[in-house]
Amino acid sequence: MNKEKLLTLIKAPYVTEKSTAAGSLNQVVFKVDRSASKLEIKKSVEKLFDVEVDSVTTLIQKGKIKRNRYGLYKRSDYKKAYVSLKEGSEIEFEGIN
């Protein structure tokens, strides 16, 4: 597996009320590339954040249809990954408001 691909799979942390509540279960939520597999996501998180990953659960979030004064448009679909960390591992995102 290419090192450059591992570094570009994870796009951003996904911070919402629900994903923050998942933190009590020792889980972190990320937006990832649509073509990423669970194994690639696991290796990427372990390499980027230097933690041990227990499991990865993924889902594809369908984009909503929204309306503005110019008409209807559709937001793009994206993939989310719920990453369960092993005991003693922790990821802290500093500077996120």
FILUMKOL-27376 format. One line per field, with one value per residue (C-alpha): residue in three letters; x, y, z; residue number from 1. Coordinates in pm, 1 decimal, m for minus. Layout:
! FILUMKOL-27376
code <- ALA,...
xx <- X,...
yy <- Y,...
zz <- Z,...
pos <- NUM,...
//
This chain:
! FILUMKOL-27376
code <- MET,ASN,LYS,GLU,LYS,LEU,LEU,THR,LEU,ILE,LYS,ALA,PRO,TYR,VAL,THR,GLU,LYS,SER,THR,ALA,ALA,GLY,SER,LEU,ASN,GLN,VAL,VAL,PHE,LYS,VAL,ASP,ARG,SER,ALA,SER,LYS,LEU,GLU,ILE,LYS,LYS,SER,VAL,GLU,LYS,LEU,PHE,ASP,VAL,GLU,VAL,ASP,SER,VAL,THR,THR,LEU,ILE,GLN,LYS,GLY,LYS,ILE,LYS,ARG,ASN,ARG,TYR,GLY,LEU,TYR,LYS,ARG,SER,ASP,TYR,LYS,LYS,ALA,TYR,VAL,SER,LEU,LYS,GLU,GLY,SER,GLU,ILE,GLU,PHE,GLU,GLY,ILE,ASN
xx <- 0.0,132.1,230.7,94.0,m245.5,m255.3,m194.6,m470.6,m747.4,m860.1,m1007.0,m1117.7,m1247.2,m1625.5,m1725.4,m2095.5,m2292.5,m2337.9,m1971.5,m1867.0,m2092.7,m1921.0,m1600.6,m1722.8,m1716.4,m1353.4,m1454.2,m1350.4,m1538.2,m1364.9,m1472.1,m1279.3,m1233.8,m1523.8,m1287.5,m1120.1,m1155.8,m1174.0,m822.3,m679.0,m858.1,m722.9,m363.9,m396.5,m526.3,m259.1,13.6,m111.6,m204.6,22.0,m261.9,m388.6,m718.8,m958.5,m1217.9,m1354.8,m1718.4,m1803.2,m2113.6,m2192.0,m2391.7,m2622.0,m2627.5,m2943.8,m3144.6,m3149.4,m3326.0,m3216.5,m3344.6,m3190.1,m3361.8,m3279.1,m2933.3,m2789.7,m2508.6,m2243.4,m2233.2,m1949.2,m1816.1,m1784.4,m1566.7,m1629.2,m1287.7,m1285.6,m959.6,m807.3,m787.4,m531.1,m527.0,m659.4,m674.2,m707.5,m788.4,m646.2,m759.6,m1100.4,m1375.8
yy <- 0.0,342.1,577.9,881.5,713.7,635.1,1000.2,1125.5,880.4,1072.6,1407.2,1557.4,1473.0,1479.3,1680.1,1686.4,1622.4,1258.1,1203.8,1375.5,1137.9,847.0,966.2,817.8,478.3,545.4,610.9,886.4,980.1,1085.0,1187.9,959.2,901.1,711.1,447.3,371.5,23.5,m51.3,m196.0,110.3,341.7,141.7,157.9,526.6,622.5,413.0,577.5,938.0,950.1,678.7,488.8,130.0,77.1,m194.6,m180.1,39.0,80.7,274.0,421.9,630.1,941.7,1038.5,1408.3,1604.3,1787.9,2155.9,2457.9,2816.6,3107.0,2964.0,2626.1,2279.7,2135.0,1820.4,1809.3,1550.8,1207.1,1127.2,836.8,837.7,604.2,527.8,422.2,233.0,275.3,19.7,83.7,348.5,501.7,853.0,1113.3,1479.6,1741.5,2073.5,2402.0,2285.7,2531.6
zz <- 0.0,m98.2,188.3,3.1,m32.0,341.1,422.3,189.5,286.8,594.9,496.8,829.1,1175.8,1190.3,1497.2,1590.1,1907.8,1815.9,1730.2,2053.5,2248.4,2071.9,2238.8,2565.8,2388.5,2288.9,1926.2,1685.2,1367.0,1043.7,694.8,460.7,89.9,m71.6,m213.5,122.6,270.8,642.0,647.2,472.7,717.3,1012.7,886.0,805.2,1151.8,1323.1,1115.4,1140.9,1509.8,1654.5,1826.1,1824.9,1643.7,1758.0,1478.7,1200.7,1099.4,784.3,629.1,324.1,409.3,123.7,36.1,106.8,m154.7,m58.7,m199.5,m246.2,m452.3,m769.7,m739.6,m608.1,m563.8,m408.8,m156.7,m235.5,m74.3,164.6,366.8,746.2,949.7,1317.6,1450.7,1782.5,1970.9,2206.6,2580.0,2667.3,2318.0,2272.4,1995.1,2089.3,1827.9,1942.4,1797.6,1674.8,1759.6
pos <- 1,2,3,4,5,6,7,8,9,10,11,12,13,14,15,16,17,18,19,20,21,22,23,24,25,26,27,28,29,30,31,32,33,34,35,36,37,38,39,40,41,42,43,44,45,46,47,48,49,50,51,52,53,54,55,56,57,58,59,60,61,62,63,64,65,66,67,68,69,70,71,72,73,74,75,76,77,78,79,80,81,82,83,84,85,86,87,88,89,90,91,92,93,94,95,96,97
//
